[in-house]
Amino acid sequence: MATTLSNAFITLFEAEVHQAYQATATLRNVSRMRSGVTGSTAKFPILAKGTASVRTPSTDVVPISGQFSTATATLTDYIASEYSDIFNQAKVNFDERQELAKLVGNAIGRREDQIIIDALIAGSAGSTVANTVVTTGSASASDLNVGKIISAKKALDTASVPPQDRHMIIHASSLASLLADERAVSSDFIQLQALARGEIQQFAGFNIHMIGDRDEGGLPKDGSNDRTCLAFHKDAIGCAVGIAPKVEVNYIPEKTSFLVSAMYSAGATVIDTAGLVDITCRES
């Protein structure tokens, strides 16, 4: 038995962890991704808006004077590990190996989501102009409803944010509230059998992403039961990846065990706050 088992062991775990990660990284495609980053930071360039001027004959042209700036993402290293005792190898059936693969794979997938959520929250904190905190709708102290989504859409439309690639991250409580809003589920308003499926994938131009409570933090909620949901454009946030999610399996002689480790190194930052809207949802 000994270490001759290691090659088959490694191959099996690499395949399973990769599949589990793909199934749990809910927010992987909602931001501008930059892979293969070397170093601890990555900068996303920003070019300011410009305005065309009136052309007067026989005069010099007036430069737009567009200014460049940058948004910086700081990378952080993450690891999820678990031991597999070599003396228990003969007792490990397929289901046990799969559960171990899910354990480390899901942890890395959720962490990637949280990196993006934390960056969005940090990008909106303290801003009173670029970010619109939506508390209107049926009532200011209400959970998510169609009125609030329309208000978020209006805020992005007013800022001339492109209609494509808009996303919204909401909590499970907010989804339940939205499903209770007749305007979101009735065929009189929209051709969508959302209530039957128990989910809403798209609404008012937004791709809806629902997440529940998470040990990593999830969507924040204050002492008044006001939870912050997020509406944003994909290009408004950048995610820099130094080490893509991967798994290593190493034999540790001192432990007489294999160490299964999933690793990830990344950081995210808001690039343009004009493409980000907070939606305040009062949970009951």
Stockholm file with secondary structure:
# STOCKHOLM 1.0

chainA/1-284         MATTLSNAFITLFEAEVHQAYQATATLRNVSRMRSGVTGSTAKFPILAKGTASVRTPSTDVVPISGQFSTATATLTDYIASEYSDIFNQAKVNFDERQELAKLVGNAIGRREDQIIIDALIAGSAGSTVANTVVTTGSASASDLNVGKIISAKKALDTASVPPQDRHMIIHASSLASLLADERAVSSDFIQLQALARGEIQQFAGFNIHMIGDRDEGGLPKDGSNDRTCLAFHKDAIGCAVGIAPKVEVNYIPEKTSFLVSAMYSAGATVIDTAGLVDITCRES
#=GR chainA/1-284 SS CGGGGHHHHHHHHHHHHHHHHHHHCTTTTSSEEECSCCSSEEEEEEECCCCCCCCCTTSCCCCCCCCEEEEEEECEEEEEEEEEEGGGGGGCCHHHHHHHHHHHHHHHHHHHHHHHHHHHHHHHTTCSSSSEEECCSSCTTCCSCHHHHHHHHHHHHHTTCCSTTEEEEEEHHHHHHHHTSHHHHCTTTCSCCHHHHTCCCEETTEEEEEECCCTTCCSCBCTTSEEEEEEEEGGGEEEEEEEEEEEEEEEEGGGTEEEEEEEEEEEEEESCGGGEEEEEEECC
#=GC SS_cons         CGGGGHHHHHHHHHHHHHHHHHHHCTTTTSSEEECSCCSSEEEEEEECCCCCCCCCTTSCCCCCCCCEEEEEEECEEEEEEEEEEGGGGGGCCHHHHHHHHHHHHHHHHHHHHHHHHHHHHHHHTTCSSSSEEECCSSCTTCCSCHHHHHHHHHHHHHTTCCSTTEEEEEEHHHHHHHHTSHHHHCTTTCSCCHHHHTCCCEETTEEEEEECCCTTCCSCBCTTSEEEEEEEEGGGEEEEEEEEEEEEEEEEGGGTEEEEEEEEEEEEEESCGGGEEEEEEECC
//
